[in-house]
Amino acid sequence: QGKFTLLRDTRTDGSFLVHHFLSFYLRAGCKVCFVALLQSFSHYSIVAQKLGVSLAAAKERGQLVFLEGLKSCLDLLFGEEEQPGQPSPLQFLSRSPCDLRALFDFVRVSLSATGGDSWKGPVLLVDDLSVLLSLGAAPVAVLDFIHYCRVCVCCQLKGNVVVLVHSNEDSEDEENELVVNSLCHHSDLILWAEGLATGFCKDVHGQIKIIKRLSLRQAAEQDLVQIYQYKIQDRNVTFFARGLSAAVL
Amino acid sequence: LVFTEEDKYGLYSNLLFKYFLAEGIVCGHDLFVASAKEHPDNILKELPAPLLDDSYRKELGDEAAAVKSEDFQDSMKIAWRYQNLPKMETSPTTYTKFGHYYDVSKKMSPELCQSVKLHSFYLHEELPFEPKMKTWNMNSGYARLLQSIQRIISQGGFDGSDPQKKQRNVLRIGIQSLGSILWGDDVCCSDAPEDPQSLTKFLYVLRGLLRKSLSACIITVPAHLIQNKAIMERVTNLSDMVVGLESFIGSERETNPLYKDYHGLVHVHQIPRLNSLICDVSDTKDLAFRLKRKQFTIERLHLPPDLSDTVSRASKQDLAGSAKLLSSGCGAMAIGKKHLDF
């Protein structure tokens, strides 16, 4: 409760973690606000179905609030004039001072408890934050947005926040690295999916580093780091200790 | 959204671009061609002619180039194309009815070209930007192109907005040399471009349009001119499939005996992972291409045996996963091997 989890990927695609968390929290009965910037609703829906959760049904019963970034962007740019009472969450696209306030308001309104809600803890899920930089938001604006979300969701509403970012070791994208490093320092849990350093392999898709940042909450505690390797299958991801993939044993 | 990094002189990426369009015509898809460099009509005049003759295909045998295409069913559509799949015909039954062959030395007949609806966008002939769209914060050339695409999509009913239209067709969009100075974007010329986000914003909106409709798009970009690598990283994130073509012309690899049978390398930087947790992972990432008189083929890069000059081509183009590319590593190792005594 009240935890900030950072999903990070390097040299590989960490979106399987997003799918996992989405279905995990929905199955646990939490109210989820999913800011999906990179893919369409049907993409997540189809994968979630394979994992045993129906996104459409969750949306119907109000458990899932889904912001489809791509669609929202099109509505903003090609649609009619926006209604005064309903600003588009992505309006920073067409405004010069790029702040993500509208996006934050959207998140806050979606997750604030309304009368008849019986869901356990609210959850904010973002896929993925690096896209905001590509769309013109300044790194400071992105960090501010995350900060506000943390205060609202983690502290006030006692919920969880899960965010996906991309990073690269020798990346030249300084803005992105700035955002990622900053978020790393403030996360309670970091799940870092990396492509194998030795190159591409058919049986082991990558390795995942799980960093529990105990040092964040309590001084003089060490962070706990665990490393596993994984292989992604159609409906499942298998994890195993390093060097012990099924292909080797 | 297929993103192609152009090779230095643009020869081969142009060819790939034309194949994409030609396949569209042969499949009866509508086409939308956009360019700031060449007038789209000229591009369309130079499409390779399809080989529709069965006996010719049998004749090509081992070295036949096959083209694969896949369409999705619903209103969310990205159809991607694996062009020029060379196939080793171990038995005639393995031939699949996926795509068509093309003869590069012949041009497509104008009648065939006219058989589908063609839309074109030539930047220098387009009207200037409409005032309503001023708030887009994007390069006006890109904005105009997006407007045009959106208009064609909604008018042509590709997004399912026209319930009357029973027959749904696919729109193939080809955008040539995006990001070059001809589009008014200086991302290819300077290290600190004026508006670095124009290109990425454009791609995001284009992605939205493609997801919403029955369309597929190929974009070629002179990536070797883009100094700012951060932009390339962002662009890779925003595209479904990223392929880079590296030609050997003028580079030291031209004389490298390793590569003497090929004209260049194909780097697959990213493949689409849509609607599923996994993506199509292949066992090789080293691909090279060749332009013969009549065909353009992409094959698995085989290191020739040290002893003889004949290379066995067991080729089938698979798509690579998203890890670091090993081809340069392989090349270095092979050269090292030649000097080892066994």
Chai-1 contact restraints between the chains, C-beta under 6 A:
chainA,res_idxA,chainB,res_idxB,connection_type,confidence,min_distance_angstrom,max_distance_angstrom,comment,restraint_id
A,R11,B,A323,contact,1.0,0.0,6.0,A-B,restraint_1
A,T12,B,S322,contact,1.0,0.0,6.0,A-B,restraint_2
A,D13,B,R273,contact,1.0,0.0,6.0,A-B,restraint_3
A,D13,B,S322,contact,1.0,0.0,6.0,A-B,restraint_4
A,F16,B,L277,contact,1.0,0.0,6.0,A-B,restraint_5
A,S40,B,M76,contact,1.0,0.0,6.0,A-B,restraint_6
A,S40,B,R211,contact,1.0,0.0,6.0,A-B,restraint_7
A,S42,B,M76,contact,1.0,0.0,6.0,A-B,restraint_8
A,H43,B,L274,contact,1.0,0.0,6.0,A-B,restraint_9
A,H43,B,N275,contact,1.0,0.0,6.0,A-B,restraint_10
A,I46,B,N275,contact,1.0,0.0,6.0,A-B,restraint_11
A,V47,B,L277,contact,1.0,0.0,6.0,A-B,restraint_12
A,L70,B,G208,contact,1.0,0.0,6.0,A-B,restraint_13
A,L70,B,R211,contact,1.0,0.0,6.0,A-B,restraint_14
A,C73,B,V205,contact,1.0,0.0,6.0,A-B,restraint_15
A,C73,B,G208,contact,1.0,0.0,6.0,A-B,restraint_16
A,L74,B,G208,contact,1.0,0.0,6.0,A-B,restraint_17
A,F78,B,Q150,contact,1.0,0.0,6.0,A-B,restraint_18
A,S94,B,T135,contact,1.0,0.0,6.0,A-B,restraint_19
A,S94,B,W136,contact,1.0,0.0,6.0,A-B,restraint_20
A,S134,B,T200,contact,1.0,0.0,6.0,A-B,restraint_21
A,S134,B,R234,contact,1.0,0.0,6.0,A-B,restraint_22
A,L135,B,K201,contact,1.0,0.0,6.0,A-B,restraint_23
A,L135,B,Y204,contact,1.0,0.0,6.0,A-B,restraint_24
A,G136,B,Q197,contact,1.0,0.0,6.0,A-B,restraint_25
A,H166,B,N237,contact,1.0,0.0,6.0,A-B,restraint_26
A,E172,B,K229,contact,1.0,0.0,6.0,A-B,restraint_27
A,E172,B,A230,contact,1.0,0.0,6.0,A-B,restraint_28
A,D173,B,A230,contact,1.0,0.0,6.0,A-B,restraint_29
A,D173,B,E233,contact,1.0,0.0,6.0,A-B,restraint_30
A,G195,B,A323,contact,1.0,0.0,6.0,A-B,restraint_31
A,G199,B,K324,contact,1.0,0.0,6.0,A-B,restraint_32
A,G199,B,L326,contact,1.0,0.0,6.0,A-B,restraint_33
A,F200,B,G321,contact,1.0,0.0,6.0,A-B,restraint_34
A,F200,B,A323,contact,1.0,0.0,6.0,A-B,restraint_35
A,K202,B,D283,contact,1.0,0.0,6.0,A-B,restraint_36
A,I232,B,L277,contact,1.0,0.0,6.0,A-B,restraint_37
A,I232,B,I278,contact,1.0,0.0,6.0,A-B,restraint_38
